[in-house]
Amino acid sequence: MHVVPITDLDAPELADYTRLTDVALRRRLEPAGGLYLAESTKVIERALAAGHRPRSVLLQEQWLDDLAPLLEPWDVPAYVGSADVLEGITGFHLHRGALAAMHRPPLPDPAELVRDASRVVVLEDVVDHTNVGAIFRSAAALGADAVLVTPRCADPLYRRSVRVSMGTVLQVPWTRIPWWPEGAALLHEAGFSIAALALADDAVDLDAFAAAAPDRVALLLGTEGDGLSRRALAVADAVVTIPMLHGVDSLNVAAAAAVALWALRT
């Protein structure tokens, strides 16, 4: 790591960090450019521990001592500036110490990812990055072996997802399943029973399902508001519901994921 003081907000080498409030720019830079942004020393540490390769770091000088040991093996620039300069670059107050532009690792093959798993989470078109990050945190804490996300699902390596997950998106194995719901065949071929978390007249109570859960379960969760698609429900082996009280019909998808994963823990 080599320290590079910064004062020019328009320096071309800062392009990975500029105008982070522009959603279109983030979408273009992160997936297409093969980068994602890790925010905070803890998340950067987890990214490096997962074998991800840094491209550069942006931070205030007061955080250099914390990051220097982590980045010692890497010959990458550490752009250092004042709080005002960093906020001018990113568009927000960098209160978590540092940002790192990280190279995205190649995504694993879905069949390989689930081959030795017993508990898998499948996210169908969950578009809120906060929910995706929260689900990953529950997956890590409650023992899911892998997460599959459909093509229209929000990016787990989006800055907000990574931050909300406390870096667990860098710990839980995951990949995009390039076709859905046709990809359910891959799970069935691997011996998984697909349990769709949804409201339905014939739904099985979560407690009853968990009491006799199959050895291999893929927990299927749908988008906010509309829930799972009809085609997804059609490929499920069971529809499972969480009993509600006081007239509440359902939970937020991230909360529902946590409850279901706790019930299905092995």
C-alpha positions as CSV (number, residue, x, y, z in Angstrom):
1,M,0.0,0.0,0.0
2,H,1.2,3.5,-0.8
3,V,-0.4,6.7,0.5
4,V,-1.5,9.3,-2.1
5,P,-2.8,12.6,-0.6
6,I,-5.8,14.0,-2.5
7,T,-7.1,17.5,-2.9
8,D,-8.5,17.5,-6.4
9,L,-12.1,16.1,-6.4
10,D,-11.9,15.6,-10.2
11,A,-8.8,13.5,-10.3
12,P,-9.3,10.7,-12.8
13,E,-7.9,8.1,-10.5
14,L,-10.8,8.7,-8.1
15,A,-13.4,7.7,-10.7
16,D,-14.3,4.5,-8.8
17,Y,-15.6,6.7,-5.9
18,T,-17.1,9.8,-7.5
19,R,-20.8,10.7,-7.6
20,L,-21.9,7.7,-5.6
21,T,-25.3,9.2,-5.2
22,D,-25.9,8.7,-9.0
23,V,-27.6,5.3,-9.2
24,A,-27.0,4.9,-12.9
25,L,-23.3,5.5,-12.5
26,R,-23.1,2.9,-9.7
27,R,-24.8,0.3,-11.8
28,R,-22.4,1.0,-14.6
29,L,-19.2,1.1,-12.6
30,E,-19.8,-1.8,-10.2
31,P,-21.1,-4.8,-12.2
32,A,-19.8,-3.8,-15.7
33,G,-16.5,-2.6,-14.4
34,G,-16.0,-5.7,-12.3
35,L,-15.8,-3.7,-9.0
36,Y,-17.7,-3.3,-5.8
37,L,-17.2,-1.0,-2.9
38,A,-16.5,-2.2,0.6
39,E,-17.3,0.3,3.3
40,S,-15.7,0.3,6.8
41,T,-12.6,-1.4,8.1
42,K,-14.5,-4.5,9.2
43,V,-16.0,-5.1,5.8
44,I,-12.7,-4.5,4.0
45,E,-11.1,-7.0,6.4
46,R,-13.7,-9.6,5.6
47,A,-13.3,-8.9,1.9
48,L,-9.6,-9.5,2.1
49,A,-10.1,-12.6,4.2
50,A,-12.4,-14.0,1.6
51,G,-9.6,-13.6,-1.0
52,H,-10.9,-10.6,-2.8
53,R,-8.4,-8.3,-4.4
54,P,-8.3,-4.6,-3.7
55,R,-7.8,-2.0,-6.4
56,S,-7.6,1.1,-4.1
57,V,-8.7,2.6,-0.8
58,L,-10.2,6.0,0.0
59,L,-9.9,7.1,3.7
60,Q,-9.2,9.8,6.2
61,E,-5.6,9.8,7.6
62,Q,-6.9,8.8,11.1
63,W,-7.8,5.4,9.7
64,L,-4.4,4.6,8.2
65,D,-3.0,2.8,11.2
66,D,-6.1,0.4,11.2
67,L,-5.9,-0.4,7.5
68,A,-2.1,-0.5,7.0
69,P,-1.6,-4.0,8.4
70,L,-4.5,-5.4,6.3
71,L,-3.2,-3.8,3.0
72,E,0.5,-4.4,3.6
73,P,0.7,-7.3,1.1
74,W,-1.0,-5.2,-1.7
75,D,0.7,-2.5,-3.8
76,V,-2.4,-0.4,-4.1
77,P,-3.0,3.4,-3.6
78,A,-4.5,4.6,-0.4
79,Y,-6.1,7.9,-1.3
80,V,-6.1,10.1,1.9
81,G,-8.0,13.3,2.4
82,S,-10.0,15.4,4.9
83,A,-13.6,14.6,5.8
84,D,-14.8,17.4,3.6
85,V,-12.8,16.3,0.6
86,L,-14.0,12.7,0.9
87,E,-17.6,13.8,1.3
88,G,-17.2,16.0,-1.8
89,I,-16.0,12.9,-3.7
90,T,-18.5,10.3,-2.6
91,G,-21.5,12.5,-1.9
92,F,-22.0,11.3,1.7
93,H,-20.2,11.5,5.0
94,L,-17.7,8.7,5.3
95,H,-18.2,8.0,8.9
96,R,-17.2,4.3,8.8
97,G,-13.5,5.1,8.2
98,A,-12.8,3.9,4.7
99,L,-14.0,2.8,1.3
100,A,-12.2,0.2,-0.8
101,A,-12.7,-0.5,-4.5
102,M,-12.5,-4.3,-4.7
103,H,-12.3,-6.5,-7.8
104,R,-15.3,-8.8,-8.0
105,P,-14.4,-12.5,-7.8
106,P,-15.9,-14.8,-10.5
107,L,-19.3,-16.2,-9.4
108,P,-19.3,-20.0,-8.9
109,D,-21.4,-22.4,-10.9
110,P,-24.8,-22.9,-9.2
111,A,-24.6,-26.7,-9.4
112,E,-21.2,-26.7,-7.7
113,L,-22.3,-24.2,-5.1
114,V,-25.2,-26.4,-3.9
115,R,-23.6,-29.8,-4.3
116,D,-22.6,-30.2,-0.6
117,A,-25.2,-27.9,0.9
118,S,-28.2,-28.8,3.0
119,R,-29.8,-25.4,3.6
120,V,-30.0,-23.0,0.6
121,V,-31.8,-19.6,0.3
122,V,-33.2,-18.6,-3.1
123,L,-34.1,-14.9,-3.6
124,E,-36.5,-14.3,-6.4
125,D,-36.4,-10.6,-7.6
126,V,-35.8,-9.1,-4.1
127,V,-34.9,-5.6,-5.3
128,D,-34.2,-3.7,-2.0
129,H,-30.5,-3.7,-1.2
130,T,-31.2,-3.4,2.5
131,N,-33.3,-6.5,2.5
132,V,-30.7,-8.4,0.5
133,G,-28.0,-7.5,3.0
134,A,-30.2,-8.3,6.0
135,I,-31.1,-11.7,4.5
136,F,-27.4,-12.5,4.0
137,R,-26.7,-11.6,7.6
138,S,-29.4,-14.0,8.8
139,A,-28.1,-16.7,6.4
140,A,-24.6,-16.4,7.9
141,A,-25.9,-16.3,11.5
142,L,-28.4,-19.1,11.2
143,G,-26.5,-21.6,9.2
144,A,-27.5,-21.4,5.5
145,D,-24.8,-22.9,3.3
146,A,-25.4,-20.8,0.2
147,V,-27.6,-18.2,-1.4
148,L,-28.9,-18.2,-5.0
149,V,-30.2,-14.9,-6.5
150,T,-32.3,-14.7,-9.6
151,P,-31.3,-12.4,-12.6
152,R,-33.5,-9.5,-11.5
153,C,-32.5,-9.7,-7.8
154,A,-30.6,-6.7,-6.3
155,D,-26.8,-7.0,-6.3
156,P,-25.5,-8.5,-3.1
157,L,-22.2,-6.6,-3.6
158,Y,-23.9,-3.2,-3.9
159,R,-22.5,-0.9,-1.2
160,R,-25.6,-0.8,0.9
161,S,-26.1,-4.6,0.7
162,V,-22.6,-5.2,1.9
163,R,-22.9,-2.6,4.7
164,V,-26.2,-3.9,6.0
165,S,-25.0,-7.4,5.9
166,M,-21.9,-6.4,8.1
167,G,-19.8,-8.0,5.4
168,T,-21.4,-11.4,5.6
169,V,-22.2,-11.3,1.8
170,L,-18.4,-11.9,1.6
171,Q,-18.7,-15.0,3.8
172,V,-21.8,-16.8,2.6
173,P,-21.2,-18.5,-0.7
174,W,-23.6,-17.1,-3.3
175,T,-24.1,-16.9,-7.1
176,R,-26.7,-15.8,-9.6
177,I,-28.8,-18.5,-11.1
178,P,-29.0,-17.4,-14.7
179,W,-32.5,-18.8,-15.4
180,W,-35.6,-18.8,-13.2
181,P,-37.8,-20.6,-12.4
182,E,-36.4,-23.1,-14.8
183,G,-33.4,-23.3,-12.5
184,A,-35.5,-25.0,-9.9
185,A,-34.7,-28.2,-11.8
186,L,-31.0,-27.9,-10.7
187,L,-32.1,-27.9,-7.1
188,H,-34.4,-30.9,-7.5
189,E,-31.7,-32.8,-9.3
190,A,-29.4,-32.1,-6.3
191,G,-32.0,-33.6,-4.0
192,F,-33.5,-30.3,-2.6
193,S,-37.0,-29.9,-1.5
194,I,-38.1,-26.3,-2.4
195,A,-40.1,-24.6,0.4
196,A,-41.7,-21.4,-0.8
197,L,-42.4,-18.9,1.9
198,A,-45.8,-17.5,1.0
199,L,-49.5,-17.0,1.9
200,A,-51.8,-19.7,0.5
201,D,-54.8,-21.6,1.6
202,D,-53.0,-24.9,1.5
203,A,-49.8,-23.6,3.1
204,V,-48.1,-25.7,5.7
205,D,-47.4,-24.1,9.1
206,L,-43.6,-23.4,9.5
207,D,-43.4,-25.3,12.8
208,A,-45.0,-28.4,11.2
209,F,-42.7,-28.2,8.2
210,A,-39.6,-27.7,10.3
211,A,-40.5,-30.7,12.6
212,A,-40.3,-33.0,9.6
213,A,-38.0,-31.0,7.3
214,P,-36.2,-32.9,4.5
215,D,-32.5,-33.3,4.7
216,R,-32.0,-30.7,2.0
217,V,-34.2,-27.6,1.9
218,A,-34.1,-24.6,-0.5
219,L,-36.0,-21.8,1.2
220,L,-37.6,-19.7,-1.6
221,L,-38.3,-16.0,-0.8
222,G,-40.1,-13.5,-3.1
223,T,-39.9,-9.8,-3.9
224,E,-41.2,-7.1,-1.6
225,G,-44.9,-6.5,-2.0
226,D,-45.9,-9.0,-4.6
227,G,-44.2,-12.0,-3.1
228,L,-43.3,-15.0,-5.2
229,S,-44.4,-15.3,-8.8
230,R,-46.9,-18.0,-9.8
231,R,-44.3,-19.8,-11.8
232,A,-42.0,-20.0,-8.7
233,L,-44.9,-21.3,-6.6
234,A,-45.6,-23.9,-9.3
235,V,-42.1,-25.4,-9.0
236,A,-42.1,-25.5,-5.2
237,D,-42.6,-28.7,-3.3
238,A,-44.3,-27.0,-0.4
239,V,-45.7,-23.7,0.4
240,V,-44.8,-22.7,4.0
241,T,-46.3,-19.9,6.1
242,I,-45.3,-18.2,9.3
243,P,-48.3,-18.0,11.7
244,M,-49.3,-14.4,12.4
245,L,-51.2,-12.7,15.3
246,H,-53.2,-9.5,15.7
247,G,-54.4,-9.3,12.2
248,V,-50.9,-9.0,10.7
249,D,-50.7,-11.0,7.5
250,S,-47.0,-11.2,6.8
251,L,-43.5,-10.0,7.8
252,N,-40.9,-8.0,5.8
253,V,-39.0,-10.5,3.6
254,A,-35.8,-10.1,5.6
255,A,-37.6,-10.7,8.9
256,A,-39.4,-13.7,7.4
257,A,-36.1,-15.1,6.2
258,A,-34.6,-14.9,9.7
259,V,-37.6,-16.6,11.3
260,A,-37.7,-19.4,8.7
261,L,-33.9,-20.0,8.9
262,W,-34.0,-20.2,12.6
263,A,-36.8,-22.7,12.5
264,L,-34.9,-24.8,9.9
265,R,-31.5,-24.6,11.5
266,T,-29.7,-28.0,11.6
